[in-house]
Amino acid sequence: MKSLKLLAVFSLLLLFSANVFAQEKEMTEEEWQSEINRLTAKKTELTKELNSLQNDVNNLKSTKAGLQAYDDCINELYALVDATEADIAKFRTQVAEVNGKIGNDSFAKADVVAQWEKLAASKISALPEFFDKVHNQMKRALDAWSQKPTEINYTVVKGDHLWGIAKKKDHYGNGFAWPVIYKANRDQIKNPDLIYPKQIFKIPNLTDEEKSKYEKAKANYKPAPPTQTQP
């Protein structure tokens, strides 16, 4: 409709410009007739284009009138997967939750994979809103997720102590975290000051809470001043 208005305005501008041109320049009868003929031809051309655009507008209106309402289309789509609007909303939330767990070592990969498989098995995942996200993007992210083991084993060598084991860069890099190793191996360690070569200890990953706790202990540690001897 906007294009039709522009064409009408353009036609008026052409006629107005011809009138101005005739007033500013003294024209012969032949020149005047030539200009009239040119503008008449232009008007005919614009009228044809205007009629063509009007036909297009009418056809579009007719097509729009025959289209199904958006809400009806959505409800029909949901019915194909036996779901209600509430089911879709719940599934959307589940997809976001599982997607947020992928790559986060706070969660076991096997558990996240099981949750994803449940989503992928749902008929709702076939809807356009979810298909690429669930079956392609999340699948690729899971395949690329290389989760660190929840614990490693360490064989004690001569001269080792729990503080030193915890302080190793391959473990915690913080000697204050030695109680974690002690608790994880209470079946082998009767006295934390007595460990023996060839013992195999489990070195579990620190939780975020443990990391914060022992980093704080490390930062607040102040070594005791050296003992002064009497002269």
N, C-alpha and C positions, 0 to 999 in steps of 0.2 A: 504494500500500500504506500509505503514511503517513496518507492521508486516511481509510482504513478504520479504522485504529487510533484516530484522533481521534474518529470518530463513536462507536465503542464506548465510549471513555472518557466522552464527553459523555452517553451513555445512562446510564451508571452514576452520573454526577454528578446527573442528574435524579432518579433513584430515591433517592439519598442525601439530596438536598435535601428531597424530600417527606417522608422519614422524620424528618429533623430538624425540619421545619416542624410535623409532627404531634406531636412530643414537646414542642415549645416552646409550642404553643397547643392548648388543649383543643378538639377538634373534635366536631361532632355526627356522627351516623351518615351523614346526607345529605352533609355537607361532606366527610367521609372518602371516601364513594363517588364524589363528584364529582371529587375529586383523583385517585383511582385511575383513573377513566375517562379523565381528561385525560392522565395519564401513559401509560396503555395506548395511547391514540391516538397519542401522541408516539412511543412505542416502535414502533408499527406503521409510522408514517411514516419513522422512521429506518431501520427494517429494510428497507423498500422501497428507500430511497436507498442503503443498504449493498449490497443485491443488485444494484442498477443499476451501482454503481461496480465491484463485483466482475466483472460482465459486461464492463464496459469494460476492466478489467485483463486479463481472459482474452482478449478480442479483440486487445488490443495485443500480448500475448505471442504470439498466433497469427500476427499480422502480422510481428512481429520474427523469428519462426522461419522465415518465408518469404522474408525479405530476403536479398539476396546479400551476402556478406562484403565489407567495405570494400576490402580489398586486391584482391579479385577485380574489383571495380568499377573501381579505379584501373588495374589491368593491362589490363582491357578497353578503357578509355578510351585508354591509351597505344597499344594495338594499332590503334586507329582511325586514328592518325596515323603508324603505322609507326615507333614510337620505343620505346626501352628506358628504364628508369629512369636509366641513365647518360646517355642522350641528353638527357633532360629536365633533369638536373642541369647539364649543359654548357650547354644553351640558357638556363637561368636565370642562369648566370654571365655569359653573353654579353649578355643583356638588361641586367643591372646595369652592365656595363662601358660599353656604348653609351649608356645613359641618363645615366651620369656624365659623358660627353663633351659632351652637348648643352648649349650655352650657354657652354662653356669655350673661349675664344679661343686656347688653346694648341693646339687641334686645328682642322684645316681643315674647314669645314662640309660641303664637297662629299664629303670622305672619310667623315664621320660619317653623312651621308645615305645613302651607298652601303652602309654597314654596316647601317643601319636597314632599308633595302630588302631586304637579304638575310634579316634576321630576319622581316620581314613576309611574305616569300615562302615561309617555311618552314611546313609543315603544323602544326608544333608550336605556332605562334602562335595557332592556332584553339582551343587548350585554354582553358577558363575562367580558369585561373591567369594566362594571358598576354594574352588577346585585348584587353581594354580597355587594358592598359598599353602594348602594342605598337602597336595600330592606332588608338587614340584619344589617350591621354595623350602618348606620345612624338611622335606626328604633330603634335599641336598645339604642343608645345614646339619642334619643328624649324621649323614655320611661323613661330613668333614670334621665332626666333633671328635677330637682325640682326647678323651678324658684321662686325667692323671690317676694313677692307682691310689686307692684310699690309704694304702700303707705300703712300705717297702721293708725288706729284711736287711739287717746289718749283723755281720759276724764280728764279735769282740776280738780285739788283738791285745797283746801285752801292753800295759801302760794306759789302757782306756779307762775312763770313768764316765758316769752318766752326764756330768756337766760338759765334758769335752765332746761326747757323742752328739749331744743336743746342739752344741755350738758349731758343728761342722756345717759348711755351706750347703752340702748335699741334703742336710736334714733341716734344721730350723734356723741356723745361723744365730742362735741365741741360747746361751747356756742356761738361762733362767727357766727354759721350757723342759728341763730334765724330768720334772715330775710326770709329764705325759708318758715318757718312755717307761718310767718306773711302774706306773699304773697299768700300762699295756702289757707288762711282762712280770706281773706279780707271781706268776707260777714258777718263774725261774729266779727271781730276785727276792731273797729273804731280807737282805740288808742292802740299802741303796749305796752304801759305801764299799760293798764287796761284790764285784762282778769278776768273771773269769774268762780268759781267752777261749775262743771257739764256741762260746755261747752265742746263739742266734736270737737277736732281739727284733721284735716288730717295732717299726717306726711309723706310727699313724700320722696322717695329715692333721694339722692344727685346725680347729674350727675358728671362725672369725672372732668369736669371743675369747678363745685362748690366745690367738695372735695379739689381740688388743691387750689382754691381761699381761702377757709376758714382755711385750714391747714396752709397756708402761713401767714394769718392774726394772727393765734394763735401763730405761731413760732416767729413772729416779735413783739408781744405784750410785752410792758415793763410797768409794773404798775408804777403809779406816786409815787414819794417818799412821805413819811408821812409828814404831815404839822407840822412844828415846832411852838410851842407856845412861846410867849414872856414871859420872867421871870417877 
